[in-house]
Structures are given as structure tokens and as C-alpha cells.
């Protein structure tokens, strides 16, 4: 009797291991492309948010004699403020009434930049998620749920229609032009009228990174320049809103009128990126976008 040789047709452990390695390697090769595509879509959505903010600023200016949105100003006070009087206790109170941001009770303190930007939520039909970058906040920054209260994970319900300011820095991923310039800056031509700036003047962008911006000059190498970019998009650059409401993704903060650094005040030169970060612009072509990432509620000019 002859024995016939047999061939196994099943899958061996070695086959499984090899197949698994192939899948893992293919996934690893595709993952960067998938991440890149996802970030590309986030940048597009982020730009759309800033475009909406730009259109809202134009509408607000048209309704308010050409002025940028801003709340109470005090030129005798050189302190800039952020996120003051958020009325957190009333965020989930169904009986709470809308507070007048220009009144005397439970209103933002003078020279509050975030309160100025917040006026667009109250007057121009924007939603809280329009002020969040999708790369930072994911789906919550892009979903449209007008019938549901807005809420970030772990926070109380945010009834933005009854507030005068963003509850905290968590609710704002963008920086806005300082609408409280000093008397000296105004004497040198800086304006609070939205319609007076050139088309390439930056009025908002992904959040100001802070840090050592004044030490990063316009001619810094690319790897060093990344430190001057917003953290919103992995330091690759930032979406920037200009005064004519168009938005561009810029790989350097030196992208406003005459290549001014959008995140510092004062002129830049070969050795310096500007005079400081939190403070007043110095002349008509100088822009400084605030707040800084992780900004405290109150900040002295020039300090982090």
C-alpha cells in the first residue's frame, strides 16, 4: 500500500503572524496620510469659523458707526483684561436674565478683549462652536446643534445668550485685535474703526502662542519660526483673518501689513520679534492679537 503525501490547506501560525505584520505595516504607512487629510479638513473648517467671525465683525461695524466690537474702555488704565465676569454661577440657571455688557452690574471690566469678541455671539447670530478650532476641540467645534445647549465635556450647560463673556480660555481658540489702543497709539493713527484698516491688516487668528515671541526675528530659520506659530495646528502655522474678511493659512506670524508680527506689539527687526506680547499697538500698522494661549483672567501689559 502506497502512502499518498498530503498537503495542509489550513492557515498556520506563521501565516497569521506574517499577515498581521503586513496589515500593521500598511496601516502605519497610511496613518500619516490619514492624519494629514484630517488636519487639512480641520484647517478648512477653522478658516470657515474665522471667515464667519470676519463677516460678523463687518455686520457689527455697519450697525455701530464703523466700530470694531468692544465693551467698556478706559484709556487711563493700561491693563488689558480677559474673561472677566463670566457669571459661571448662572450658566445653568434657567431663570437667569441676559446681562447688559455695557451696564454697571455683572458686566466685564474695562479693556476686556474677550468680552469685545463675545459681543458677536450676542448680536450677530454666531454660535459658541464658531470660536473653537476643530483641531483643538474636535467634533464639538463643528457640529450644528441649534436645538441643544452648548456644553464642553465636564462643564455646566453654557447658555451663551445670557452671558457677557466667554466662561474661560477653554471656550476661545482664537485671538482678536486689541480694540483698546493707548492714547499714544491713537495719536499715531491707530484706529478702533474696522473700516479704516488696509485689506492685509490682521484682525483675528488662531490663538497667540505666547512664550518668547520677541526673541524670534523675521529672518529666523524655519524650525525656530515654528515656535512663533499658534499651537492650534501643531505649530505648522495659523489661519489668519484680515480686515476685508478673507482668511489665509500662514506659516509665519509675520503676515500683517508690512510683514508685522500679528502676535506682538511694536516693530520687529533682525534681532527682535517686537517689543512685547500683551499690550497696545504702537502705530497705525501695528497689530497685536490677544489673548495668549492659557491666558489668565487679568494680565499686566508686557507680562505672561
C-alpha positions as a Markdown table, in Angstrom:
| # | Residue | x | y | z |
|---|---|---|---|---|
| 1 | Unk | 0.0 | 0.0 | 0.0 |
| 2 | Unk | 1.3 | 3.3 | -1.0 |
| 3 | Unk | 1.0 | 6.2 | 1.3 |
| 4 | Unk | 0.0 | 9.4 | -0.5 |
| 5 | Unk | 1.6 | 12.6 | 0.7 |
| 6 | Unk | -0.9 | 15.2 | 2.0 |
| 7 | Unk | -0.7 | 19.0 | 1.9 |
| 8 | Unk | -2.3 | 21.1 | 4.5 |
| 9 | Unk | -4.7 | 23.7 | 3.2 |
| 10 | Unk | -5.3 | 25.5 | 6.6 |
| 11 | Unk | -3.6 | 28.7 | 7.9 |
| 12 | Unk | -0.6 | 28.2 | 10.0 |
| 13 | Unk | 0.5 | 30.4 | 12.9 |
| 14 | Unk | 3.3 | 31.7 | 10.8 |
| 15 | Unk | 0.8 | 32.8 | 8.1 |
| 16 | Unk | -1.2 | 34.6 | 10.7 |
| 17 | Unk | 1.9 | 36.4 | 12.0 |
| 18 | Unk | 3.0 | 37.4 | 8.6 |
| 19 | Unk | -0.4 | 38.6 | 7.6 |
| 20 | Unk | -0.6 | 40.6 | 10.9 |
| 21 | Unk | 2.7 | 42.3 | 10.2 |
| 22 | Unk | 1.6 | 43.2 | 6.7 |
| 23 | Unk | -1.6 | 44.8 | 8.0 |
| 24 | Unk | 0.3 | 46.7 | 10.7 |
| 25 | Unk | 2.9 | 47.9 | 8.2 |
| 26 | Unk | 0.3 | 49.0 | 5.7 |
| 27 | Unk | -1.7 | 50.8 | 8.4 |
| 28 | Unk | 1.5 | 52.5 | 9.6 |
| 29 | Unk | 2.2 | 53.7 | 6.1 |
| 30 | Unk | -1.4 | 55.0 | 5.6 |
| 31 | Unk | -1.8 | 56.6 | 9.1 |
| 32 | Unk | 0.3 | 59.8 | 8.4 |
| 33 | Unk | -1.7 | 60.4 | 5.2 |
| 34 | Unk | -5.0 | 59.9 | 7.1 |
| 35 | Unk | -3.8 | 62.3 | 9.8 |
| 36 | Unk | -2.7 | 64.8 | 7.2 |
| 37 | Unk | -6.0 | 64.6 | 5.5 |
| 38 | Unk | -7.9 | 65.0 | 8.8 |
| 39 | Unk | -5.8 | 68.1 | 9.7 |
| 40 | Unk | -6.4 | 69.5 | 6.2 |
| 41 | Unk | -10.2 | 69.3 | 6.8 |
| 42 | Unk | -9.7 | 70.9 | 10.2 |
| 43 | Unk | -7.8 | 73.8 | 8.8 |
| 44 | Unk | -10.6 | 74.3 | 6.2 |
| 45 | Unk | -13.3 | 74.3 | 8.9 |
| 46 | Unk | -11.1 | 76.5 | 11.1 |
| 47 | Unk | -10.8 | 79.0 | 8.3 |
| 48 | Unk | -14.6 | 78.9 | 7.8 |
| 49 | Unk | -15.0 | 79.8 | 11.5 |
| 50 | Unk | -12.7 | 82.8 | 11.2 |
| 51 | Unk | -14.5 | 83.8 | 7.9 |
| 52 | Unk | -17.8 | 83.8 | 9.8 |
| 53 | Unk | -16.2 | 85.9 | 12.6 |
| 54 | Unk | -14.9 | 88.3 | 9.9 |
| 55 | Unk | -18.4 | 88.7 | 8.3 |
| 56 | Unk | -19.9 | 89.2 | 11.8 |
| 57 | Unk | -17.3 | 92.0 | 12.5 |
| 58 | Unk | -18.3 | 93.7 | 9.3 |
| 59 | Unk | -22.0 | 93.5 | 10.1 |
| 60 | Unk | -21.3 | 94.8 | 13.6 |
| 61 | Unk | -19.3 | 97.7 | 12.3 |
| 62 | Unk | -22.1 | 98.5 | 9.8 |
| 63 | Unk | -24.5 | 98.6 | 12.7 |
| 64 | Unk | -22.2 | 100.6 | 15.0 |
| 65 | Unk | -20.8 | 103.5 | 13.0 |
| 66 | Unk | -17.9 | 101.5 | 11.6 |
| 67 | Unk | -16.5 | 100.5 | 15.0 |
| 68 | Unk | -15.0 | 97.2 | 16.0 |
| 69 | Unk | -17.0 | 95.3 | 18.7 |
| 70 | Unk | -15.7 | 96.3 | 22.1 |
| 71 | Unk | -17.1 | 96.8 | 25.6 |
| 72 | Unk | -16.1 | 99.4 | 28.2 |
| 73 | Unk | -12.8 | 101.2 | 27.5 |
| 74 | Unk | -10.6 | 103.1 | 29.9 |
| 75 | Unk | -7.6 | 104.9 | 28.3 |
| 76 | Unk | -6.4 | 105.9 | 31.7 |
| 77 | Unk | -6.0 | 102.2 | 32.6 |
| 78 | Unk | -3.1 | 100.5 | 30.8 |
| 79 | Unk | -4.2 | 97.0 | 31.9 |
| 80 | Unk | -5.8 | 94.6 | 29.4 |
| 81 | Unk | -8.2 | 92.0 | 30.7 |
| 82 | Unk | -9.6 | 88.7 | 29.5 |
| 83 | Unk | -12.6 | 86.5 | 30.6 |
| 84 | Unk | -13.8 | 88.8 | 33.3 |
| 85 | Unk | -17.2 | 88.4 | 34.9 |
| 86 | Unk | -18.2 | 85.1 | 33.2 |
| 87 | Unk | -21.2 | 84.7 | 35.5 |
| 88 | Unk | -20.4 | 81.0 | 35.9 |
| 89 | Unk | -23.0 | 80.5 | 38.7 |
| 90 | Unk | -25.7 | 81.4 | 36.2 |
| 91 | Unk | -24.6 | 79.2 | 33.3 |
| 92 | Unk | -27.2 | 76.6 | 34.1 |
| 93 | Unk | -29.8 | 78.8 | 35.7 |
| 94 | Unk | -33.0 | 78.8 | 33.6 |
| 95 | Unk | -34.2 | 81.9 | 35.4 |
| 96 | Unk | -31.1 | 84.0 | 34.7 |
| 97 | Unk | -31.6 | 87.1 | 32.6 |
| 98 | Unk | -29.4 | 88.5 | 29.9 |
| 99 | Unk | -26.9 | 90.9 | 31.4 |
| 100 | Unk | -26.1 | 94.2 | 29.7 |
| 101 | Unk | -22.4 | 94.2 | 28.8 |
| 102 | Unk | -22.3 | 98.0 | 28.9 |
| 103 | Unk | -24.2 | 98.3 | 32.2 |
| 104 | Unk | -23.0 | 98.6 | 35.7 |
| 105 | Unk | -23.9 | 95.3 | 37.3 |
| 106 | Unk | -22.2 | 91.9 | 36.5 |
| 107 | Unk | -20.5 | 93.4 | 33.4 |
| 108 | Unk | -17.0 | 92.9 | 32.1 |
| 109 | Unk | -14.2 | 95.0 | 33.5 |
| 110 | Unk | -12.8 | 97.8 | 31.3 |
| 111 | Unk | -10.5 | 96.9 | 28.4 |
| 112 | Unk | -11.6 | 93.2 | 28.2 |
| 113 | Unk | -10.6 | 91.9 | 24.8 |
| 114 | Unk | -12.5 | 88.6 | 25.0 |
| 115 | Unk | -15.7 | 90.4 | 26.1 |
| 116 | Unk | -15.4 | 92.6 | 23.0 |
| 117 | Unk | -15.3 | 89.5 | 20.7 |
| 118 | Unk | -18.1 | 87.9 | 22.7 |
| 119 | Unk | -20.4 | 90.7 | 21.5 |
| 120 | Unk | -20.6 | 88.9 | 18.2 |
| 121 | Unk | -22.2 | 85.9 | 19.9 |
| 122 | Unk | -24.9 | 88.1 | 21.3 |
| 123 | Unk | -25.6 | 90.3 | 18.3 |
| 124 | Unk | -24.6 | 88.7 | 15.0 |
| 125 | Unk | -26.0 | 85.1 | 15.2 |
| 126 | Unk | -22.8 | 83.2 | 15.7 |
| 127 | Unk | -22.7 | 80.0 | 17.8 |
| 128 | Unk | -20.2 | 79.1 | 20.6 |
| 129 | Unk | -18.6 | 76.4 | 18.4 |
| 130 | Unk | -17.7 | 79.1 | 15.9 |
| 131 | Unk | -15.0 | 80.2 | 18.3 |
| 132 | Unk | -13.4 | 76.8 | 18.7 |
| 133 | Unk | -10.7 | 75.3 | 16.4 |
| 134 | Unk | -11.6 | 71.8 | 15.2 |
| 135 | Unk | -8.0 | 70.6 | 15.6 |
| 136 | Unk | -8.2 | 71.5 | 19.3 |
| 137 | Unk | -11.8 | 70.6 | 20.1 |
| 138 | Unk | -12.7 | 68.0 | 17.5 |
| 139 | Unk | -16.3 | 67.3 | 16.6 |
| 140 | Unk | -17.7 | 69.7 | 19.2 |
| 141 | Unk | -16.3 | 72.6 | 17.2 |
| 142 | Unk | -18.1 | 71.7 | 14.0 |
| 143 | Unk | -21.4 | 70.1 | 15.0 |
| 144 | Unk | -24.5 | 72.0 | 14.3 |
| 145 | Unk | -27.0 | 71.6 | 17.2 |
| 146 | Unk | -29.0 | 74.8 | 17.5 |
| 147 | Unk | -31.7 | 72.9 | 19.4 |
| 148 | Unk | -29.3 | 71.8 | 22.1 |
| 149 | Unk | -27.5 | 73.8 | 24.8 |
| 150 | Unk | -23.8 | 74.2 | 24.2 |
| 151 | Unk | -21.5 | 72.3 | 26.6 |
| 152 | Unk | -17.9 | 71.3 | 26.8 |
| 153 | Unk | -17.1 | 68.0 | 28.5 |
| 154 | Unk | -17.2 | 68.3 | 32.3 |
| 155 | Unk | -18.7 | 71.8 | 32.3 |
| 156 | Unk | -22.2 | 73.1 | 33.1 |
| 157 | Unk | -24.6 | 73.9 | 30.2 |
| 158 | Unk | -23.4 | 77.1 | 28.6 |
| 159 | Unk | -26.3 | 79.5 | 27.9 |
| 160 | Unk | -24.3 | 82.0 | 25.9 |
| 161 | Unk | -27.3 | 84.3 | 25.2 |
| 162 | Unk | -27.4 | 85.3 | 28.9 |
| 163 | Unk | -23.6 | 86.0 | 29.4 |
| 164 | Unk | -21.3 | 88.9 | 28.8 |
| 165 | Unk | -18.0 | 87.0 | 28.2 |
| 166 | Unk | -16.6 | 83.5 | 27.5 |
| 167 | Unk | -16.5 | 81.5 | 30.7 |
| 168 | Unk | -12.8 | 80.7 | 30.3 |
| 169 | Unk | -10.0 | 80.2 | 27.8 |
| 170 | Unk | -11.3 | 76.7 | 27.0 |
| 171 | Unk | -14.2 | 78.3 | 25.1 |
| 172 | Unk | -12.0 | 80.5 | 22.8 |
| 173 | Unk | -9.3 | 79.2 | 20.4 |
| 174 | Unk | -8.8 | 82.5 | 18.5 |
| 175 | Unk | -7.1 | 85.8 | 19.3 |
| 176 | Unk | -8.7 | 89.1 | 18.4 |
| 177 | Unk | -7.2 | 92.5 | 17.6 |
| 178 | Unk | -6.6 | 94.8 | 20.6 |
| 179 | Unk | -9.5 | 97.2 | 20.3 |
| 180 | Unk | -8.3 | 99.2 | 23.3 |
| 181 | Unk | -5.2 | 101.0 | 21.9 |
| 182 | Unk | -3.4 | 103.6 | 24.0 |
| 183 | Unk | -3.9 | 107.3 | 23.5 |
| 184 | Unk | -0.4 | 107.4 | 22.1 |
| 185 | Unk | -1.2 | 104.7 | 19.5 |
| 186 | Unk | -4.4 | 106.6 | 18.5 |
| 187 | Unk | -2.3 | 109.8 | 18.1 |
| 188 | Unk | -0.1 | 107.9 | 15.7 |
| 189 | Unk | -3.0 | 106.8 | 13.6 |
| 190 | Unk | -4.2 | 103.5 | 15.1 |
| 191 | Unk | -8.0 | 103.3 | 14.9 |
| 192 | Unk | -10.9 | 101.5 | 16.5 |
| 193 | Unk | -12.8 | 101.8 | 13.3 |
| 194 | Unk | -12.9 | 98.4 | 11.4 |
| 195 | Unk | -13.3 | 100.1 | 8.1 |
| 196 | Unk | -10.1 | 102.1 | 8.2 |
| 197 | Unk | -7.5 | 99.4 | 8.1 |
| 198 | Unk | -5.9 | 98.1 | 4.8 |
| 199 | Unk | -7.0 | 94.8 | 3.5 |
| 200 | Unk | -3.9 | 93.0 | 4.6 |
| 201 | Unk | -4.3 | 94.1 | 8.3 |
| 202 | Unk | -4.8 | 91.0 | 10.5 |
| 203 | Unk | -7.8 | 91.3 | 12.9 |
| 204 | Unk | -8.0 | 87.7 | 14.2 |
| 205 | Unk | -6.2 | 84.4 | 14.0 |
| 206 | Unk | -5.6 | 81.0 | 15.7 |
| 207 | Unk | -4.6 | 81.6 | 19.4 |
| 208 | Unk | -1.5 | 83.6 | 20.2 |
| 209 | Unk | 1.2 | 81.2 | 21.4 |
| 210 | Unk | 2.9 | 83.5 | 23.9 |
| 211 | Unk | 6.3 | 82.4 | 25.0 |
| 212 | Unk | 9.5 | 84.0 | 23.7 |
| 213 | Unk | 8.0 | 85.6 | 20.6 |
| 214 | Unk | 10.0 | 88.8 | 21.0 |
| 215 | Unk | 13.2 | 86.6 | 20.6 |
| 216 | Unk | 12.2 | 85.2 | 17.3 |
| 217 | Unk | 13.1 | 87.6 | 14.5 |
| 218 | Unk | 11.6 | 87.8 | 11.0 |
| 219 | Unk | 14.6 | 86.0 | 9.5 |
| 220 | Unk | 14.7 | 83.2 | 12.0 |
| 221 | Unk | 15.2 | 79.7 | 10.4 |
| 222 | Unk | 12.1 | 77.6 | 9.7 |
| 223 | Unk | 12.5 | 75.3 | 12.7 |
| 224 | Unk | 12.8 | 78.3 | 15.0 |
| 225 | Unk | 9.9 | 80.1 | 13.4 |
| 226 | Unk | 7.6 | 77.2 | 14.3 |
| 227 | Unk | 7.9 | 78.3 | 17.9 |
| 228 | Unk | 6.3 | 81.6 | 16.9 |
| 229 | Unk | 3.2 | 79.9 | 15.3 |
| 230 | Unk | 0.0 | 79.1 | 17.1 |
| 231 | Unk | -0.2 | 75.8 | 18.9 |
| 232 | Unk | -3.7 | 75.2 | 17.3 |
| 233 | Unk | -2.4 | 73.4 | 14.3 |
| 234 | Unk | 0.8 | 71.7 | 15.6 |
| 235 | Unk | 2.9 | 74.9 | 15.1 |
| 236 | Unk | 2.7 | 74.4 | 11.3 |
| 237 | Unk | 1.1 | 77.9 | 11.0 |
| 238 | Unk | -2.2 | 79.6 | 11.6 |
| 239 | Unk | -5.4 | 80.7 | 9.9 |
| 240 | Unk | -5.4 | 84.5 | 9.8 |
| 241 | Unk | -8.5 | 86.7 | 9.3 |
| 242 | Unk | -7.8 | 90.0 | 7.5 |
| 243 | Unk | -9.8 | 93.2 | 7.7 |
| 244 | Unk | -11.6 | 92.5 | 4.4 |
| 245 | Unk | -12.9 | 89.2 | 5.9 |
| 246 | Unk | -10.7 | 86.9 | 3.8 |
| 247 | Unk | -8.7 | 84.2 | 5.6 |
| 248 | Unk | -5.3 | 82.7 | 4.7 |
| 249 | Unk | -3.2 | 79.9 | 6.3 |
| 250 | Unk | 0.2 | 81.5 | 7.1 |
| 251 | Unk | 3.3 | 79.6 | 8.1 |
| 252 | Unk | 4.8 | 82.6 | 9.9 |
| 253 | Unk | 3.2 | 85.2 | 12.2 |
| 254 | Unk | 4.9 | 88.0 | 10.2 |
| 255 | Unk | 1.9 | 88.2 | 7.9 |
| 256 | Unk | 0.1 | 91.5 | 8.6 |
| 257 | Unk | 0.6 | 94.9 | 7.0 |
| 258 | Unk | 4.3 | 95.5 | 6.2 |
| 259 | Unk | 5.0 | 92.0 | 7.5 |
| 260 | Unk | 4.1 | 93.0 | 11.0 |
| 261 | Unk | 4.1 | 90.2 | 13.7 |
| 262 | Unk | 0.5 | 89.5 | 14.5 |
| 263 | Unk | 1.2 | 88.2 | 18.0 |
| 264 | Unk | 3.5 | 91.0 | 19.3 |
| 265 | Unk | 3.3 | 94.8 | 19.6 |
| 266 | Unk | 6.0 | 97.1 | 18.4 |
| 267 | Unk | 8.3 | 96.9 | 15.4 |
| 268 | Unk | 10.4 | 93.8 | 14.6 |
| 269 | Unk | 13.9 | 93.9 | 13.3 |
| 270 | Unk | 16.8 | 91.5 | 12.6 |
| 271 | Unk | 17.3 | 90.9 | 16.3 |
| 272 | Unk | 13.8 | 91.1 | 17.8 |
| 273 | Unk | 10.3 | 90.0 | 17.1 |
| 274 | Unk | 8.7 | 93.1 | 18.7 |
| 275 | Unk | 8.6 | 95.0 | 22.0 |
| 276 | Unk | 6.2 | 92.7 | 23.8 |
| 277 | Unk | 3.1 | 90.4 | 23.6 |
| 278 | Unk | 0.3 | 91.8 | 25.9 |
| 279 | Unk | -0.1 | 95.5 | 25.3 |
| 280 | Unk | -1.2 | 98.2 | 23.0 |
| 281 | Unk | -0.2 | 98.5 | 19.3 |
| 282 | Unk | 2.3 | 101.4 | 18.8 |
| 283 | Unk | 1.1 | 102.9 | 15.5 |
| 284 | Unk | -1.4 | 102.6 | 12.6 |
| 285 | Unk | 0.1 | 99.5 | 11.0 |
| 286 | Unk | 0.8 | 97.6 | 14.2 |
| 287 | Unk | -1.5 | 94.8 | 15.2 |
| 288 | Unk | -1.4 | 92.5 | 18.3 |
| 289 | Unk | -3.9 | 89.7 | 18.6 |
| 290 | Unk | -4.9 | 88.5 | 22.0 |
| 291 | Unk | -5.5 | 86.7 | 24.3 |
| 292 | Unk | -2.4 | 84.4 | 24.7 |
| 293 | Unk | -2.9 | 80.7 | 24.9 |
| 294 | Unk | -3.8 | 79.8 | 28.5 |
| 295 | Unk | -4.3 | 83.5 | 29.3 |
| 296 | Unk | -5.1 | 84.3 | 32.9 |
| 297 | Unk | -8.2 | 86.4 | 33.7 |
| 298 | Unk | -6.2 | 89.5 | 34.1 |
| 299 | Unk | -2.7 | 90.2 | 32.8 |
| 300 | Unk | -0.4 | 93.2 | 33.1 |
| 301 | Unk | 0.9 | 94.6 | 29.8 |
| 302 | Unk | 4.1 | 93.0 | 28.8 |
| 303 | Unk | 3.8 | 90.1 | 31.2 |
| 304 | Unk | 2.7 | 86.5 | 30.8 |
